[in-house]
Amino acid sequence: GQQLNQSPQSMFIQEGEDVSMNCTSSSIFNTWLWYKQDPGEGPVLLIALYKAGELTSNGRLTAQFGITRKDSFLNISASIPSDVGIYFCAGQKAGSYQLTFGKGTKLSVIP
Amino acid sequence: NAGVTQTPKFQVLKTGQSMTLQCAQDMNHEYMSWYRQDPGMGLRLIHYSVGAGITDQGEVPNGYNVSRSTTEDFPLRLLSAAPSQTSVYFCASSPKDRGRLGTEAFFGQGTRLTVV
């Protein structure tokens, strides 16, 4: 099946540091989304992107829809302990209802 | 507003048994879907529905059936459980927003299934 390549797989950072992660594909997507999953919970939507080049913020989180439509980026500024979790990217192709998910980036924050 | 409710939260099955995972949403969303999550694999789509009476297969449909008789409910049935179906199962629903469907998914808390 279609795959999204998400990197890095895991990160250990100090509290207060900025974080960057990305998602790439060999195919074009019309929508990119970023989700966060806390342990034992379902994923929760953080940011949705609908236009190539779009840059959208949600508090300390900023995500961008790549110009080529084949990638997306998520940045977290000034990380805090509650940022710990798994971050997933997801894409939706034109004319499709289906979301394709990346394998996730596991973030650990060291106080 | 309960959102997306999945039951049960935990289940252990013996190989060959059948069971139904329940999913209900109270947000009047047209689109509902089932995913399975395995370690290091992300979420993979099993089946989805764009409205009552309409279902379709996702990436990994084998061994599972779904039905959508109402807008609110979207049960997932395991026909004959196998150890390979040990996983965490998530149900999600999405509204139709500005013509888009299936985009901004709201997930349930998951069902942790073990097949022995």
Contacts between the chains, C-beta under 8 A, distances in Angstrom:
chain1	res1	chain2	res2	distance
A	1	B	44	7.4
A	1	B	59	4.4
A	1	B	60	8.0
A	2	B	59	8.0
A	4	B	42	8.0
A	6	B	42	7.7
A	31	B	100	7.2
A	31	B	103	5.5
A	33	B	103	7.0
A	33	B	104	7.0
A	40	B	109	7.6
A	40	B	110	7.8
A	41	B	109	6.0
A	41	B	110	7.5
A	42	B	4	7.6
A	42	B	90	5.3
A	42	B	92	7.6
A	42	B	107	3.2
A	42	B	108	5.4
A	42	B	109	5.3
A	42	B	110	5.5
A	43	B	43	7.3
A	43	B	90	7.5
A	43	B	105	7.8
A	43	B	107	5.1
A	44	B	107	7.2
A	45	B	104	5.5
A	45	B	105	6.9
A	45	B	106	7.5
A	48	B	103	6.6
A	48	B	104	5.5
A	50	B	100	7.9
A	88	B	42	6.3
A	88	B	43	7.0
A	92	B	102	6.7
A	92	B	103	5.8
A	96	B	102	7.8
A	97	B	31	6.3
A	97	B	48	6.3
A	97	B	50	5.9
A	97	B	101	5.5
A	97	B	102	3.6
A	98	B	45	5.7
A	98	B	48	6.6
A	98	B	58	6.3
A	98	B	59	8.0
A	98	B	102	6.7
A	99	B	33	7.8
A	99	B	45	7.0
A	99	B	102	6.6
A	99	B	103	7.6
A	99	B	105	6.5
A	100	B	45	7.9
A	101	B	35	7.8
A	101	B	42	4.4
A	101	B	43	4.3
A	101	B	44	7.4
A	102	B	42	5.7
A	103	B	40	6.2
A	103	B	41	6.3
A	103	B	42	4.1
A	104	B	42	5.6
